[in-house]
């Protein structure tokens, strides 16, 4: 006695198997979740300890300046000379009175590099936020 009819052998499968597609989507999601935090930092810095976690600000009001221990400046993840950064910050302060400069300086960087940036911001009425590593030792 046959369990299946002859007709079932001739029927084609009209359903699409989406399991491989879902597997691919989950793998891509995991890759993006892992790589996104790595894209936020443009220069490898060792931040000093202290401070408290930062408050949320409007992203359009923030400009990031990074200073390495060797004296290299980066403005919005682009390496520039200090004079170029000064010109861009001065123009941005004229356009946006709520401008905040987010300073990420290596803990081994020279104080004079920070002092020049702080003086520039003070003369133009720009608020400064100094990045620290909030974790305790």
C-alpha positions in Angstrom: 0.0 0.0 0.0 1.4 3.4 -1.0 1.3 6.2 1.4 1.6 9.0 -1.2 -0.1 9.5 -4.4 1.7 9.8 -7.8 0.4 13.4 -8.0 2.6 14.7 -5.2 5.7 13.9 -7.1 4.7 16.2 -9.9 3.8 19.2 -7.7 6.5 21.9 -7.6 7.4 23.7 -4.4 5.9 27.2 -4.5 7.1 28.4 -1.1 10.3 30.4 -0.6 12.6 29.4 2.2 13.5 32.6 4.0 15.7 31.0 6.7 19.0 31.8 4.9 17.8 35.3 4.4 17.1 35.8 8.1 20.5 34.3 9.0 22.2 36.8 6.7 20.2 39.7 8.2 21.1 38.7 11.7 24.8 38.3 10.8 24.8 41.8 9.3 23.1 43.3 12.3 25.7 41.8 14.6 28.5 43.1 12.4 27.1 46.6 12.5 26.5 46.6 16.2 30.1 45.5 16.8 31.7 48.0 14.4 29.7 51.1 15.2 31.5 52.0 18.4 34.9 51.5 16.7 34.0 54.2 14.1 33.4 56.9 16.7 37.0 57.5 17.6 39.4 58.8 15.0 42.6 59.1 17.2 43.7 56.6 19.8 43.8 58.5 23.1 44.2 57.6 26.7 41.7 59.9 28.5 42.4 61.0 32.1 40.2 59.7 34.9 37.6 61.8 36.6 34.5 63.8 35.9 31.1 62.4 35.4 29.3 61.0 32.4 28.4 63.6 29.9 24.9 65.0 29.4 23.2 64.7 26.0 23.5 67.8 23.8 22.2 68.6 20.3 24.7 67.1 17.8 24.5 70.3 15.6 25.9 72.4 18.5 29.0 70.2 19.2 32.4 70.4 17.5 35.0 67.9 18.5 38.7 68.8 18.8 41.2 66.1 19.6 44.8 66.5 20.7 47.4 63.7 20.8 50.3 63.5 23.1 52.6 64.4 20.1 50.7 67.6 19.5 48.6 66.6 16.5 45.2 68.4 16.3 42.1 66.9 14.7 38.9 68.8 14.1 35.9 66.7 13.5 38.1 63.6 12.8 40.2 65.5 10.3 43.8 66.4 11.1 44.4 70.1 10.8 46.8 72.8 11.9 45.8 74.9 14.9 45.3 78.0 12.8 42.8 76.2 10.6 40.9 74.9 13.6 40.9 78.4 15.0 39.4 79.9 11.8 36.7 77.2 11.7 35.8 77.5 15.3 35.6 81.3 15.1 33.2 81.1 12.1 31.1 78.3 13.7 30.8 80.5 16.9 29.5 83.4 14.8 26.9 81.1 13.1 25.8 79.2 16.2 25.9 81.0 19.7 25.1 77.7 21.4 28.3 76.1 20.1 30.2 73.7 22.5 33.7 72.5 21.8 34.2 68.9 23.0 37.9 68.6 23.7 39.4 65.1 23.7 43.1 65.4 24.8 45.5 62.6 25.6 46.4 62.6 29.2 50.1 62.9 28.3 49.6 65.9 26.0 51.4 69.2 26.8 49.3 71.8 28.8 50.3 74.6 26.3 48.3 72.8 23.6 45.2 72.8 25.7 45.8 76.4 26.9 45.9 77.7 23.4 42.6 76.0 22.5 41.0 77.2 25.8 42.1 80.8 25.2 40.6 80.7 21.7 37.3 79.5 23.0 37.2 82.0 25.8 37.9 84.9 23.5 35.0 83.8 21.2 32.6 83.0 23.9 32.5 79.2 23.1 31.6 76.7 25.8 34.2 74.0 26.4 33.6 70.4 27.5 36.7 68.4 28.4 36.4 64.7 27.9 37.6 62.4 30.7 37.3 58.7 31.3 34.6 58.3 34.0 35.8 54.8 35.1 37.6 54.6 38.4 41.0 53.0 38.7 
